[in-house]
Amino acid sequence: MAGPVSTRTLKSVVRSIRITREMDDLIRQDAKGSGVTVNALISSILTKYAEWDRYADRFGFVAIPRDGFRTLIDAVDEERLIEIAEQFGPAKTREMALLWFKRVNLETYLRYFSVQMRYGRLADYEMQEGADGNTISLHHDLGPKFSLLLSRGIEQVLESIPNISPQLSVEESALTIHFPAGTLERSPVA
């Protein structure tokens, strides 16, 4: 499988599995509480596994509470955060994009950012297409230092791609990246 799966484009199959009564009760309760069917909940769980968990485990991702993560970021001075972003950003992101999507270009980086934000729960990711280009908005509640870390890391990754000139706008709890019209179409494959 070459990266995250879009459940909208694939045909479904019927699969029978055995689970404990307790697991079935838990899934039914959670589905009811979320206002979805049991089938939809199981499908979303499997999609998350296919799009995130099986790759994230290989890179040793860890889960910590948001407030703990923010506390760690806030404890680091801004110069060190920039160093961390510059060290980690391009190399690790390239590695991860290659594992997830089997190639590296602007499109696969953006797909990786989308998956990272959604399942890593770092920020809300939204892409808007317009006549003047594509704009990605990332909104988070992790504070201005996270905006700095995120923007510098993404900036480093994007600088590694030739022939693109995105405009980044950094706010206390948001980052906006604007790509002029045609940028995604001419992104080279590496």
C-alpha positions in Angstrom: 0.0 0.0 0.0 1.5 3.4 -1.0 0.4 5.7 1.8 -2.9 6.7 3.3 -6.0 5.2 2.0 -9.0 7.1 0.7 -12.1 5.1 1.7 -14.2 7.1 -0.8 -12.4 5.6 -3.9 -12.1 2.0 -2.8 -14.6 -0.8 -3.1 -15.6 -2.3 0.1 -15.4 -6.0 1.1 -17.2 -7.8 3.9 -14.8 -9.2 6.5 -15.9 -11.3 9.5 -13.8 -11.0 12.6 -14.0 -12.4 16.2 -13.9 -10.0 19.1 -14.7 -10.3 22.8 -18.2 -9.4 24.1 -16.5 -6.7 26.1 -14.9 -5.2 23.0 -18.2 -5.4 21.1 -20.0 -3.6 24.0 -17.3 -0.9 24.0 -17.5 -0.3 20.3 -21.3 -0.2 20.4 -21.2 2.3 23.2 -18.6 4.5 21.5 -20.4 4.4 18.2 -23.7 5.4 19.9 -22.0 8.2 21.8 -20.4 9.5 18.6 -23.6 9.3 16.6 -22.2 6.9 14.1 -22.8 3.3 13.2 -20.7 0.5 14.6 -19.5 -0.2 11.0 -18.5 3.5 10.5 -16.5 3.5 13.8 -14.7 0.3 13.0 -13.9 1.6 9.5 -12.5 4.9 11.0 -10.4 2.8 13.4 -9.0 0.7 10.6 -8.4 3.8 8.4 -6.4 5.4 11.2 -4.3 2.2 11.4 -3.7 2.2 7.7 -3.0 5.9 7.4 -1.1 6.5 10.6 -0.4 3.9 13.3 1.4 1.4 11.1 3.9 4.0 10.0 4.1 6.1 13.2 5.1 3.0 15.2 8.1 2.5 12.9 9.4 6.0 13.8 8.8 5.6 17.5 6.1 8.3 17.9 5.0 8.8 21.5 1.7 10.1 22.8 1.6 12.7 25.5 -1.1 14.9 26.8 -1.5 18.2 24.9 -0.8 20.3 28.0 2.4 18.3 28.7 3.5 18.8 25.1 2.9 22.6 25.4 4.7 22.7 28.7 7.7 21.1 27.1 7.7 23.5 24.1 7.2 26.5 26.4 10.2 25.5 28.5 12.6 25.7 25.5 13.9 29.1 24.4 13.1 30.3 20.9 16.6 29.9 19.5 16.8 26.3 20.6 13.3 25.6 19.1 14.6 27.0 15.8 17.6 24.7 15.9 15.4 21.7 16.7 13.1 22.5 13.8 16.1 23.0 11.4 17.7 19.7 12.6 14.6 17.6 12.6 12.4 19.2 9.9 13.9 18.3 6.5 15.6 15.0 7.2 12.9 13.3 9.3 10.1 14.7 7.2 11.7 13.4 4.0 12.2 9.9 5.6 8.6 9.8 6.8 7.2 11.0 3.5 9.2 8.4 1.7 7.9 5.7 4.0 4.3 6.9 3.8 4.1 7.7 0.0 7.2 6.0 -1.6 8.3 9.3 -3.2 9.0 12.8 -2.2 7.7 16.0 -3.7 5.6 18.9 -2.7 2.3 16.9 -3.0 3.6 14.1 -0.8 4.9 16.5 1.8 1.6 18.2 1.9 -0.2 14.9 2.2 2.2 13.9 5.0 1.6 17.3 6.8 -2.2 16.6 6.6 -1.9 13.1 8.1 0.5 14.3 10.8 -1.8 17.1 11.8 -4.9 15.0 11.8 -3.6 11.9 13.6 -0.8 13.6 15.6 -3.5 16.0 16.7 -1.1 18.9 16.4 -3.3 21.3 14.4 -6.4 21.5 12.3 -5.3 21.3 8.7 -7.3 22.9 5.9 -6.4 23.4 2.3 -8.3 25.9 0.1 -7.9 26.1 -3.7 -8.4 29.4 -5.4 -7.7 31.2 -8.7 -4.5 32.6 -7.1 -3.2 29.3 -5.8 -3.6 27.0 -2.8 -3.6 28.1 0.8 -3.0 25.7 3.8 -4.2 26.9 7.2 -3.0 25.2 10.3 -4.8 26.2 13.6 -3.7 25.0 17.0 -3.9 25.7 20.7 -0.3 25.0 21.6 0.9 28.6 21.8 3.2 31.0 20.0 6.3 28.8 20.5 4.7 25.9 18.7 3.8 28.3 15.8 7.5 29.2 15.7 8.6 25.5 15.8 6.0 24.4 13.2 6.7 27.3 10.8 10.5 26.9 10.9 10.2 23.2 10.4 7.8 23.5 7.5 9.8 26.3 6.0 13.0 24.2 6.1 11.2 21.3 4.3 9.7 23.6 1.7 13.1 25.2 1.0 14.4 21.8 0.1 12.0 21.6 -2.9 13.2 23.5 -6.0 11.0 25.9 -8.0 8.5 26.8 -5.3 8.1 30.0 -3.4 5.4 29.7 -0.8 4.5 32.6 1.5 4.2 31.7 5.2 2.3 33.8 7.7 2.8 33.0 11.3 0.3 33.9 14.1 0.2 33.0 17.8 -2.1 30.0 17.1 -2.0 29.6 13.4 0.2 29.1 10.4 -0.8 29.9 6.8 1.1 28.7 3.8 0.1 30.1 0.4 1.4 28.5 -2.9 1.0 30.6 -6.0 -1.2 29.1 -8.8 0.5 26.2 -10.6 2.9 25.4 -7.8 1.5 22.0 -7.0 1.4 21.0 -10.7 5.1 21.7 -11.3 6.5 20.1 -8.1 9.4 17.8 -9.1 9.5 14.2 -7.9 12.5 13.1 -5.9 
